Amino acid sequence: MPLLLENPSRKLSPTEEKELREIVAELAYRRQVNPLQFFNHIEFQELFHNDPAKTKCLYGANRSGKSEEAAEYALTKGLSKPKQRIWMCSETFSDSVNILQRKVWGLVPKNRIAYGNYDDINGFTNRKLKLKNGTLIMFRSYDQGVHRSLKMTLI
C-alpha cells in the first residue's frame, strides 16, 4: 500500500484493489456505527472543548458549527461518565428536532444507545436518548421552563 501513496498514478493489481476496497468498506462501516470517533473539531471548537471551565459559552454566526460542537460535547461528557442527566436546550421545539437532535443522532455511537428511537420528522421518541452507561440526554425547548425538582446538568 505505501507504493500507492508514493506513486498515485500506479495501477493497482486486482489483489491490491480488493484489499483497498475492503479497507474503505470497513472504515465506512466504523464511521456509521461510531461517527463520534471520526469527529474533527474546527480550531475554535477545540479550544471550547478543551477549556476546563465548568461554565462555557459558545458564540458564532449561522452555520459556524455551534450545534454540532454542542452535540459532540454533550455526547463526549455523557459517554465518559455514567448515569449523568444532561439537558440539551433549544429556543423552540422545532429547532430542537430540526437542528440539535439531528446533530446528536448524526454523532451518537449507535452501539451505545440503550433507548432512543429517532426519525427526521419527530426527533427522538419522548425527547430522550438513554445511553448504555445510564446517561440520559433530554431535549427541551426554552418555552418548557425549568423543573426545580430535577437535578440536571444544563448544556
Protein Blocks (a to p, Z undefined) as FASTA:
>chain_A
ZZmmmmmmbccdfklmmmmmmmmmmmmmmmmmmmmlmpccdfklmmmmmpmbfbdcdddd
ehilmmmmmmmmmmmmmmmpghiacddddfblklmmmmmmmmmmmmmcfklcfbdcddfk
lopghhiacdfkopacddddfklopafkbccddZZ
